[in-house]
Amino acid sequence: MEWSCTMAGKVSRSTMVEVTPVVYVVDDDISVREALEALIREAGWQAHVFASAQAFLSHPRPTVPSCLVLDVSLPDLNGLDLQQQLVAERSDMPIIFITGYGDVPMTVRAMKAGAIEFLVKPFSDEALLETIGSAIQHSRTALNHMTELRALQARHASLSTREREVMALVVTGLLNKQVGGELGISEITVKAHRGRVMRKMAATSLADLINIAARLGISVRN
């Protein structure tokens, strides 16, 4: 494999922001693991390498920008089965498959399950570094979205039961008078609840509140 690290400095400067990303490598070939570990560290990322899927699964995986470079053929759980296990658990960790051989059904299965790339050995260091950089950016974006969603969920949890009811009706497009009719309360009371909802949810407008509700999975107007 052509792993000369020619792009290492360029990639590391563009990807290292605050927390150093982690690149996990699972491959049962020690020479491949050693070469990839050196390449990844030279690029400025953390490298954690494993000889088997089980060794990887038993290792703590902190929630930081990361990706997984995964061989298809492994001695225990194969790469495609490991991918299936990780999809629900860590959607923020993109998977880059590497293999000494590949066929169309295998590639299709991996990509349909969400793999970001499928590289057949030998591949260039440039191709791998570029793919890792894209995967880490994808991971960073996913983690940011998760953080934002948790903040929205916490704000929504801070609403009273009545405030949640008002919010749920307001985002469907009902006027305050109509919301009051649905809940059996006065229009003035609806306005008061609505104002508190806007403040607690940090919404700057009705459109903003509708967008927040959509992200929370609350039914909104079309």
Salt bridges, closest charged atoms under 4 A:
ASP27 OD2 - LYS121 NZ 3.16
GLU37 OE2 - ARG41 NH2 3.15
ASP81 OD1 - ARG109 NH2 3.14
GLU89 OE2 - ARG61 NH2 2.43
ASP92 OD2 - ARG90 NH2 2.81
GLU148 OE1 - ARG215 NH2 3.38
GLU163 OE2 - ARG196 NE 3.05
GLU163 OE1 - LYS200 NZ 2.91
GLU165 OE1 - ARG162 NH1 2.76
